[in-house]
Structure formats: C-alpha cells, structure tokens
Amino acid sequence: MTTTADVIVVGLGAHGSSAASHLARRGLKVIGFDTHCPPHTFGSSHGGTRIIRQSYSEGPFYVPIMLRAYELWEDLQERSGVELMRITGGLSIGDTRGKGTAGIRASAAEHDLPIDILTPEQIHERYPVLHPNEHMEATFDPRAGGLFPEPAVQAHLDEAVNAGADLRFDEPVTSWRPDREGGGVQVETKSGTFEAKQLVFTAGAWLPELVSKLKLPMWIERQVLFWLEPKANADAFKPENMGNHGWEYDPGYNFYAQPDYGEGVKVALHHNGRSSHPDSLDRVVTAEDENALRKQIERYIPDLNGKLLNSAVCMYTDTPDLHFLIDFHPGHKNILLVSPCSGHGFKFSAVMGEIVADMVTEGKSKFDLSNFGVERLLSEESQAACPPERRPYATV
Ligand SMILES: Cc1cc2nc3c(=O)[nH]c(=O)nc-3n(C[C@H](O)[C@H](O)[C@H](O)COP(=O)(O)OP(=O)(O)OC[C@H]3O[C@@H](n4cnc5c(N)ncnc54)[C@H](O)[C@@H]3O)c2cc1C
C-alpha cells in the first residue's frame, strides 16, 4: 500500500525539522523520515551550542537571510518557552591578512551593522585572558551569541507534529524515484512505499550519497569538540563576561570557543579535519586531536588550558566554496536539495524551514539564493576541487 503526502522530508535534523514545521504549519500534508531519533549525536547538530552572528564573514549576501533567522529564532523561543538562543556579543579575532575580519567588515559596511574594531591591546585590556598577537585585530558583534541545537531541533519537531506532520524516526529512506506519471516522487523505507508531490532532502552528511548520480563535489569533514575547565580565571569565561570568540590564527586556520554555559568551555578547531564517510566516521578522540587544539589554546588563551571535561566528534558537509546548497534538483523540479552546512549552517536553520516552504509552495524564495545553486557545483572547477576519493559515495 502506498501512503501519500504533499511533501516528504528526508532527514529531520536542524534543517529538516524546521522544514517539516514550516510546511506543516502552512497546512501541507507532510511525512518526515529520519534514520535516527533526532535530536541525536550521529549527524551535525549535537554538542550543546552553536554560534550565531550577524556581521557575516562568509559574505554580505548571507546577512538578509541571517536577519530573518534572528526573528524566527526569537519567535520559536517565545512559542516554545525554552531557551534556544542567548545573545552575549561575540568576537572574531584574526590576523589582519586573513579573510575573516575583512569579510566581517564588508558585511557590516554593506548592511550598516554595528561592529567594534579592537586592536590587540584593546582586546587584552577588555578580556585579560585573551592574548592575541600583534598582527591581529578583533571585530565585536553585539548581536552574536549562542544557540542551543538540541532543544532547537526538538522545538521544531514538536511544532511539526502539533501541526499534523507524520514524523517517522528510526526509519531511513532507502531509495527514491520519480513516480510513474512523472509528476511526483516515491520513496521506500522499511515500512513501505510513500508518495508525494514534492521531496525535500535535508539529510545532512548523507545528502551527497542520496543523490550520488549528480556527483556532487561535497565531502564530509571530521570535527572534534572539547570541553575544558579553565585552569585560572574561570569567571572570565562565563557568558555574562565573555561571549564566543573565533580565532583565525593563520590565514585559513581557525579555532573557536564558546563561553562556559555550565558544562565547561567548548573549544574546537574549525575545518582542516579528515574526510570520511558518515557511517564510518572515526568517533574516537585521540591525543593527537587534543594536542592540535591545545597548542593554539596554550598560545592564545593559556588560562583555559586546564582539565579535559568532555569531547565529541561531529561532521561538516562541505562544498568547494564553503557556501550552502539550496536548490531544486537539476533533473527534477519537485525535489529540493538543502545542505546549509560547510560548518556554519545551524544558525540559519530557523529560516531554512521558511525558505523551503516558500520554494515548495511558490517555486521560489524571497531571498537571493544565487550563491547557493547546484549548477556551480557541477562546474569543472568545483568537480576538480573534490576528487573522487574524497567523496562519501561510489563515483562509478
Ligand atoms: C562541530 C560543529 C560545530 C558547528 N558550529 C556551528 C556554529 O557554531 N554555528 C553554525 O551556524 N553552524 C555550525 N555548525 C554547522 C551546523 O551545525 C550544521 O550546518 C547543521 O547542523 C546541519 O544540519 P542538517 O540538518 O543539514 O544535518 P543534521 O542535523 O545532521 O540532519 C541530517 C539528518 O538526516 C538524517 N538522515 C540521513 N540520511 C537519511 C535517510 N536516508 N533517511 C532518513 N533520514 C536520514 C540523519 O539521521 C540526520 O538526523 C557546526 C557543525 C559542527 C559539526
């Protein structure tokens, strides 16, 4: 027997839960599937905190979408009655020759956003536990802060279910195809065949494999998170005293720290992790992983280099230009490919549901998504940037 819906959502993590919520709240009949039971620790949306910031270093074109995301996070937080976001202000500290601070200045200038620029001396004066080098500067974004991913995913899932979505956990989609008439799509799971007019892939690290025929030049990057206990000046790391701080310590090399929300100070290197398949991700944290991070902590934030409290492994799903993929499948205009990751997508998940719902119901978004199209990934240059051995699917 075939079960039918208006839209099937494959993957109910950060973006899929939001998509299911927005679609169902617009009155569409939604069926959603997830391999696991989100929020869970097997994908890209765990680890207690995510950074939100508005002066967007990755490009001014993200800012209008980001500003809408702030509104939707506030709305969701109010409706759910659960703390999902805490605005603390946040610093981006970088070598003045690096891309990070230049990108923030460009976004702030184009969208008239307030930022403070601090010299190394001013950074240290304001935050004595931070020791930038003489080539660095900081931008302070007063609207930066933390998001709490697990309750955020849960809040979206709850709203989806309350609006009538049929969400099925521990039920992976094993295959999909256009339906016989060509106007809809069919997916298979262990419990049967499901049919819908439209299909949304929000499968995170598994998305490239689900559409492997497209040969998307995307790879899965292993990322390790650590929670440290400061060895001195613990109060300085509390959210009321210092928000998150990202460091571009060499051009293209970054680490970041979240304030201590009660579990210790979360720190991690950003990018330059090993490529992996999501199902065979190495989740064992090694001394080598820890030492690579501690080297930077000792150099720039020595008071933080205390006892290891916890660690976890997570995944980025990267594109060659590190921008998102949000587009219709090039061969099927009723299938949406949604992969806002490359290590910076969570903060957009509140607005991603609205974008998906607009694309499903109106065929387009009100935002300029031209930097997130699929065609750019099919270009020779993008293909060359991701050799077959780096891809999480068989390329033959
Ligand atoms: C360590 C780390 C730190 C990060 N820090 C930040 C940050 O500070 N700020 C920020 O904005 N972003 C950050 N990001 C990025 C952000 O977390 C991700 O972009 C976002 O979580 C991706 O969400 P997603 O919905 O694409 O993937 P996920 O949340 O992983 O969801 C994908 C879901 O699809 C399911 N699935 C897969 N295959 C199938 C199938 N065949 N059938 C059914 N279900 C399936 C999976 O089980 C999973 O639940 C970070 C990411 C990591 C890993």
The ligand as an SDF file (V2000), in Angstrom:
LIG
                    3D

 53 58  0  0  0  0  0  0  0  0999 V2000
   31.2730   20.6480   15.4100 C   0  0  0  0  0  0  0  0  0  0  0  0
   30.3330   21.5340   14.6650 C   0  0  0  0  0  0  0  0  0  0  0  0
   30.2310   22.8580   15.0200 C   0  0  0  0  0  0  0  0  0  0  0  0
   29.3880   23.7120   14.3020 C   0  0  0  0  0  0  0  0  0  0  0  0
   29.2740   25.0040   14.7060 N   0  0  0  0  0  0  0  0  0  0  0  0
   28.3810   25.8080   14.1010 C   0  0  0  0  0  0  0  0  0  0  0  0
   28.1380   27.0970   14.6190 C   0  0  0  0  0  0  0  0  0  0  0  0
   28.7280   27.4990   15.6040 O   0  0  0  0  0  0  0  0  0  0  0  0
   27.2020   27.8590   14.0020 N   0  0  0  0  0  0  0  0  0  0  0  0
   26.5050   27.4250   12.9160 C   0  0  0  0  0  0  0  0  0  0  0  0
   25.6780   28.1560   12.4020 O   0  0  0  0  0  0  0  0  0  0  0  0
   26.7050   26.1870   12.4110 N   0  0  0  0  0  0  0  0  0  0  0  0
   27.6160   25.3700   12.9790 C   0  0  0  0  0  0  0  0  0  0  0  0
   27.8180   24.1020   12.5250 N   0  0  0  0  0  0  0  0  0  0  0  0
   27.1020   23.6490   11.3200 C   0  0  0  0  0  0  0  0  0  0  0  0
   25.7060   23.1720   11.6430 C   0  0  0  0  0  0  0  0  0  0  0  0
   25.6540   22.5280   12.8710 O   0  0  0  0  0  0  0  0  0  0  0  0
   25.2330   22.3020   10.5070 C   0  0  0  0  0  0  0  0  0  0  0  0
   25.2780   23.0820    9.3370 O   0  0  0  0  0  0  0  0  0  0  0  0
   23.8100   21.8200   10.7130 C   0  0  0  0  0  0  0  0  0  0  0  0
   23.6850   21.2240   11.9600 O   0  0  0  0  0  0  0  0  0  0  0  0
   23.4520   20.8430    9.6070 C   0  0  0  0  0  0  0  0  0  0  0  0
   22.1230   20.4350    9.7660 O   0  0  0  0  0  0  0  0  0  0  0  0
   21.4740   19.3560    8.8070 P   0  0  0  0  0  0  0  0  0  0  0  0
   20.0290   19.4000    9.0500 O   0  0  0  0  0  0  0  0  0  0  0  0
   21.9780   19.5790    7.4200 O   0  0  0  0  0  0  0  0  0  0  0  0
   22.1320   17.9720    9.2690 O   0  0  0  0  0  0  0  0  0  0  0  0
   21.7150   17.0470   10.5150 P   0  0  0  0  0  0  0  0  0  0  0  0
   21.2310   17.8760   11.6360 O   0  0  0  0  0  0  0  0  0  0  0  0
   22.8450   16.1170   10.7310 O   0  0  0  0  0  0  0  0  0  0  0  0
   20.4560   16.2640    9.9740 O   0  0  0  0  0  0  0  0  0  0  0  0
   20.5050   15.3390    8.9410 C   0  0  0  0  0  0  0  0  0  0  0  0
   19.5530   14.2260    9.3220 C   0  0  0  0  0  0  0  0  0  0  0  0
   19.2970   13.4080    8.2000 O   0  0  0  0  0  0  0  0  0  0  0  0
   19.1140   12.0990    8.6770 C   0  0  0  0  0  0  0  0  0  0  0  0
   19.2580   11.1810    7.5440 N   0  0  0  0  0  0  0  0  0  0  0  0
   20.3670   10.9490    6.8180 C   0  0  0  0  0  0  0  0  0  0  0  0
   20.1260   10.0610    5.8340 N   0  0  0  0  0  0  0  0  0  0  0  0
   18.8260    9.7220    5.9370 C   0  0  0  0  0  0  0  0  0  0  0  0
   17.9790    8.8290    5.2120 C   0  0  0  0  0  0  0  0  0  0  0  0
   18.4180    8.1070    4.1760 N   0  0  0  0  0  0  0  0  0  0  0  0
   16.6830    8.7170    5.5990 N   0  0  0  0  0  0  0  0  0  0  0  0
   16.2200    9.4450    6.6460 C   0  0  0  0  0  0  0  0  0  0  0  0
   16.9930   10.2830    7.3670 N   0  0  0  0  0  0  0  0  0  0  0  0
   18.2670   10.4400    7.0200 C   0  0  0  0  0  0  0  0  0  0  0  0
   20.1710   11.9730    9.7540 C   0  0  0  0  0  0  0  0  0  0  0  0
   19.9110   10.9130   10.6380 O   0  0  0  0  0  0  0  0  0  0  0  0
   20.0950   13.3300   10.4030 C   0  0  0  0  0  0  0  0  0  0  0  0
   19.2270   13.3390   11.5120 O   0  0  0  0  0  0  0  0  0  0  0  0
   28.6450   23.2220   13.2100 C   0  0  0  0  0  0  0  0  0  0  0  0
   28.7390   21.8640   12.8610 C   0  0  0  0  0  0  0  0  0  0  0  0
   29.5660   21.0250   13.5860 C   0  0  0  0  0  0  0  0  0  0  0  0
   29.6520   19.5850   13.1880 C   0  0  0  0  0  0  0  0  0  0  0  0
  1  2  1  0
  2  3  1  0
  2 52  2  0
  3  4  2  0
  4  5  1  0
  4 50  1  0
  5  6  2  0
  6  7  1  0
  6 13  1  0
  7  8  2  0
  7  9  1  0
  9 10  1  0
 10 11  2  0
 10 12  1  0
 12 13  2  0
 13 14  1  0
 14 15  1  0
 14 50  1  0
 15 16  1  0
 16 17  1  0
 16 18  1  0
 18 19  1  0
 18 20  1  0
 20 21  1  0
 20 22  1  0
 22 23  1  0
 23 24  1  0
 24 25  2  0
 24 26  1  0
 24 27  1  0
 27 28  1  0
 28 29  2  0
 28 30  1  0
 28 31  1  0
 31 32  1  0
 32 33  1  0
 33 34  1  0
 33 48  1  0
 34 35  1  0
 35 36  1  0
 35 46  1  0
 36 37  1  0
 36 45  1  0
 37 38  2  0
 38 39  1  0
 39 40  1  0
 39 45  2  0
 40 41  1  0
 40 42  2  0
 42 43  1  0
 43 44  2  0
 44 45  1  0
 46 47  1  0
 46 48  1  0
 48 49  1  0
 50 51  2  0
 51 52  1  0
 52 53  1  0
M  END
$$$$
